[in-house]
Amino acid sequence: MKSKRIYYRVKGHDDETYIFLDKHDDGSLSVRSGNSTHTSHFTWDGEEEVESVEEFLASNPSYQGRVEELIAEFNTEEN
């Protein structure tokens, strides 16, 4: 699997929010989003969701341009 960053933010030192576009070995694409919070020394807690590109863009249309840009990058890397 290859991943490209759609969005990433760290608040403070250890709390992160992220959205990645993943290209799987079979060529399919998905969007993985979530958060991670530092709970104790070397321990994190968080939630993660994986959905299709279409599902993600339906609820997050402001990312349309960024997702299209990253898909184009994946396609360029293949050639």
N, CA and C atoms as a LAMMPS dump frame, in Angstrom:
ITEM: TIMESTEP
0
ITEM: NUMBER OF ATOMS
237
ITEM: BOX BOUNDS ff ff ff
-5.0000000000000000e+02 5.0000000000000000e+02
-5.0000000000000000e+02 5.0000000000000000e+02
-5.0000000000000000e+02 5.0000000000000000e+02
ITEM: ATOMS id mol type element x y z
1 1 1 N 0.843 -1.173 0
2 1 2 C 0 0 0
3 1 3 C 0.895 1.244 0
4 2 1 N 0.474 2.23 -0.767
5 2 2 C 1.13 3.534 -0.777
6 2 3 C 0.137 4.551 -0.246
7 3 1 N 0.638 5.557 0.451
8 3 2 C -0.232 6.574 1.037
9 3 3 C 0.263 7.972 0.699
10 4 1 N -0.696 8.882 0.554
11 4 2 C -0.395 10.296 0.363
12 4 3 C -1.257 11.09 1.332
13 5 1 N -0.693 12.162 1.828
14 5 2 C -1.37 12.948 2.852
15 5 3 C -2.361 13.939 2.24
16 6 1 N -3.606 13.833 2.634
17 6 2 C -4.616 14.82 2.276
18 6 3 C -4.576 15.942 3.301
19 7 1 N -4.489 15.566 4.569
20 7 2 C -4.506 16.537 5.667
21 7 3 C -3.796 15.924 6.868
22 8 1 N -3.043 16.767 7.586
23 8 2 C -2.378 16.302 8.804
24 8 3 C -2.18 17.5 9.724
25 9 1 N -2.555 17.349 10.989
26 9 2 C -2.375 18.418 11.963
27 9 3 C -1.978 17.815 13.298
28 10 1 N -0.996 18.433 13.931
29 10 2 C -0.594 18.034 15.283
30 10 3 C -0.918 19.197 16.205
31 11 1 N -1.655 18.897 17.255
32 11 2 C -1.99 19.91 18.254
33 11 3 C -1.173 19.606 19.499
34 12 1 N -0.472 20.586 19.976
35 12 2 C 0.414 20.343 21.102
36 12 3 C 1.603 19.528 20.631
37 13 1 N 1.972 18.544 21.397
38 13 2 C 3.138 17.734 21.041
39 13 3 C 2.75 16.379 20.466
40 14 1 N 1.64 15.803 20.897
41 14 2 C 1.351 14.42 20.549
42 14 3 C -0.038 14.142 19.977
43 15 1 N -0.946 15.117 19.988
44 15 2 C -2.301 14.871 19.51
45 15 3 C -2.362 15.173 18.019
46 16 1 N -2.735 14.182 17.226
47 16 2 C -2.748 14.375 15.782
48 16 3 C -4.101 14.035 15.17
49 17 1 N -4.4 14.721 14.086
50 17 2 C -5.572 14.464 13.265
51 17 3 C -5.055 14.267 11.848
52 18 1 N -5.533 13.246 11.146
53 18 2 C -4.974 12.944 9.835
54 18 3 C -6.026 12.428 8.862
55 19 1 N -5.728 12.649 7.567
56 19 2 C -6.514 12.078 6.477
57 19 3 C -5.516 11.677 5.4
58 20 1 N -5.524 10.4 5.013
59 20 2 C -4.615 9.896 3.987
60 20 3 C -5.399 9.258 2.849
61 21 1 N -4.887 9.422 1.644
62 21 2 C -5.388 8.699 0.489
63 21 3 C -4.489 7.489 0.329
64 22 1 N -5.067 6.301 0.359
65 22 2 C -4.295 5.06 0.264
66 22 3 C -4.545 4.388 -1.079
67 23 1 N -3.472 3.962 -1.724
68 23 2 C -3.585 3.159 -2.936
69 23 3 C -3.111 1.757 -2.577
70 24 1 N -4.012 0.799 -2.705
71 24 2 C -3.733 -0.578 -2.312
72 24 3 C -3.016 -1.325 -3.439
73 25 1 N -2.447 -2.464 -3.097
74 25 2 C -1.681 -3.256 -4.065
75 25 3 C -2.509 -3.662 -5.278
76 26 1 N -3.828 -3.779 -5.104
77 26 2 C -4.694 -4.144 -6.238
78 26 3 C -5.113 -2.933 -7.068
79 27 1 N -4.613 -1.739 -6.715
80 27 2 C -4.907 -0.523 -7.465
81 27 3 C -6.102 0.257 -6.951
82 28 1 N -6.853 -0.294 -5.999
83 28 2 C -8.017 0.415 -5.466
84 28 3 C -7.565 1.545 -4.532
85 29 1 N -8.443 2.517 -4.376
86 29 2 C -8.167 3.678 -3.536
87 29 3 C -9.141 3.732 -2.372
88 30 1 N -8.676 4.225 -1.237
89 30 2 C -9.548 4.473 -0.093
90 30 3 C -9 5.662 0.681
91 31 1 N -9.835 6.203 1.548
92 31 2 C -9.429 7.323 2.399
93 31 3 C -9.46 6.836 3.84
94 32 1 N -8.363 7.074 4.537
95 32 2 C -8.216 6.684 5.945
96 32 3 C -8.105 7.961 6.76
97 33 1 N -8.992 8.136 7.729
98 33 2 C -8.961 9.346 8.546
99 33 3 C -9.09 8.969 10.015
100 34 1 N -8.532 9.813 10.854
101 34 2 C -8.634 9.524 12.271
102 34 3 C -7.871 10.506 13.124
103 35 1 N -7.731 10.111 14.376
104 35 2 C -6.989 10.921 15.333
105 35 3 C -6.251 10.011 16.292
106 36 1 N -5.23 10.555 16.885
107 36 2 C -4.415 9.817 17.831
108 36 3 C -4.046 10.761 18.974
109 37 1 N -4.24 10.296 20.188
110 37 2 C -3.971 11.103 21.371
111 37 3 C -3.029 10.352 22.294
112 38 1 N -1.992 11.034 22.739
113 38 2 C -1.029 10.451 23.667
114 38 3 C -1.698 10.301 25.022
115 39 1 N -1.728 9.074 25.558
116 39 2 C -2.386 8.841 26.845
117 39 3 C -1.408 8.6 27.984
118 40 1 N -0.253 8.029 27.67
119 40 2 C 0.798 7.835 28.673
120 40 3 C 2.09 7.532 27.916
121 41 1 N 3.142 7.329 28.637
122 41 2 C 4.44 7.101 28.022
123 41 3 C 4.366 5.96 27.006
124 42 1 N 4.643 6.259 25.745
125 42 2 C 4.635 5.292 24.637
126 42 3 C 3.27 4.634 24.399
127 43 1 N 2.202 5.297 24.813
128 43 2 C 0.862 4.757 24.605
129 43 3 C -0.023 5.834 23.98
130 44 1 N -0.731 5.443 22.914
131 44 2 C -1.644 6.358 22.246
132 44 3 C -3.009 5.702 22.141
133 45 1 N -4.023 6.529 22.068
134 45 2 C -5.391 6.064 21.875
135 45 3 C -5.965 6.868 20.722
136 46 1 N -6.853 6.285 19.971
137 46 2 C -7.432 7.024 18.872
138 46 3 C -8.486 6.244 18.141
139 47 1 N -9.01 6.876 17.114
140 47 2 C -10.023 6.265 16.275
141 47 3 C -9.597 6.414 14.828
142 48 1 N -9.964 5.449 13.995
143 48 2 C -9.627 5.507 12.584
144 48 3 C -10.795 4.966 11.781
145 49 1 N -11.04 5.59 10.635
146 49 2 C -12.126 5.184 9.748
147 49 3 C -11.563 5.061 8.338
148 50 1 N -11.997 4.034 7.624
149 50 2 C -11.612 3.847 6.23
150 50 3 C -12.888 3.861 5.395
151 51 1 N -12.879 4.657 4.333
152 51 2 C -14.044 4.731 3.468
153 51 3 C -13.612 4.918 2.026
154 52 1 N -14.528 4.729 1.116
155 52 2 C -14.204 4.914 -0.299
156 52 3 C -13.965 6.396 -0.568
157 53 1 N -13.286 6.672 -1.662
158 53 2 C -13.043 8.061 -2.05
159 53 3 C -14.38 8.77 -2.257
160 54 1 N -15.321 8.101 -2.896
161 54 2 C -16.628 8.697 -3.17
162 54 3 C -17.362 9.044 -1.877
163 55 1 N -17.341 8.136 -0.898
164 55 2 C -17.995 8.4 0.385
165 55 3 C -17.34 9.584 1.091
166 56 1 N -16.017 9.607 1.083
167 56 2 C -15.292 10.691 1.741
168 56 3 C -15.637 12.037 1.114
169 57 1 N -15.593 12.111 -0.231
170 57 2 C -15.852 13.376 -0.906
171 57 3 C -17.308 13.81 -0.782
172 58 1 N -18.224 12.86 -0.656
173 58 2 C -19.636 13.209 -0.479
174 58 3 C -19.848 13.989 0.816
175 59 1 N -19.088 13.65 1.844
176 59 2 C -19.236 14.345 3.125
177 59 3 C -18.157 15.407 3.36
178 60 1 N -17.166 15.48 2.457
179 60 2 C -16.072 16.451 2.589
180 60 3 C -15.722 17.044 1.222
181 61 1 N -16.664 17.733 0.582
182 61 2 C -16.418 18.222 -0.789
183 61 3 C -15.275 19.227 -0.901
184 62 1 N -14.902 19.869 0.187
185 62 2 C -13.823 20.856 0.129
186 62 3 C -12.465 20.212 -0.192
187 63 1 N -12.355 18.903 -0.049
188 63 2 C -11.104 18.201 -0.346
189 63 3 C -11.041 17.662 -1.774
190 64 1 N -12.034 17.934 -2.601
191 64 2 C -12.106 17.411 -3.966
192 64 3 C -10.82 17.699 -4.753
193 65 1 N -10.377 18.942 -4.766
194 65 2 C -9.186 19.321 -5.522
195 65 3 C -7.94 18.605 -5.04
196 66 1 N -7.766 18.527 -3.744
197 66 2 C -6.589 17.858 -3.172
198 66 3 C -6.579 16.374 -3.51
199 67 1 N -7.736 15.723 -3.412
200 67 2 C -7.824 14.299 -3.722
201 67 3 C -7.52 14.064 -5.192
202 68 1 N -8.057 14.898 -6.077
203 68 2 C -7.778 14.752 -7.507
204 68 3 C -6.29 14.929 -7.795
205 69 1 N -5.656 15.88 -7.124
206 69 2 C -4.221 16.12 -7.281
207 69 3 C -3.408 14.883 -6.866
208 70 1 N -3.773 14.276 -5.751
209 70 2 C -3.037 13.109 -5.263
210 70 3 C -3.266 11.882 -6.143
211 71 1 N -4.479 11.721 -6.666
212 71 2 C -4.738 10.618 -7.591
213 71 3 C -3.887 10.79 -8.834
214 72 1 N -3.785 12.021 -9.335
215 72 2 C -2.932 12.293 -10.502
216 72 3 C -1.477 11.959 -10.199
217 73 1 N -1.015 12.273 -8.991
218 73 2 C 0.361 11.924 -8.607
219 73 3 C 0.57 10.418 -8.604
220 74 1 N -0.39 9.676 -8.05
221 74 2 C -0.293 8.213 -8.078
222 74 3 C -0.194 7.723 -9.513
223 75 1 N -1.029 8.25 -10.395
224 75 2 C -1.048 7.828 -11.79
225 75 3 C 0.265 8.161 -12.504
226 76 1 N 0.85 9.316 -12.191
227 76 2 C 2.132 9.712 -12.782
228 76 3 C 3.252 8.788 -12.326
229 77 1 N 3.223 8.398 -11.067
230 77 2 C 4.263 7.514 -10.52
231 77 3 C 4.238 6.146 -11.17
232 78 1 N 3.08 5.71 -11.652
233 78 2 C 2.956 4.399 -12.282
234 78 3 C 3.606 4.375 -13.659
235 79 1 N 3.639 5.526 -14.33
236 79 2 C 4.149 5.569 -15.719
237 79 3 C 5.635 5.754 -15.788
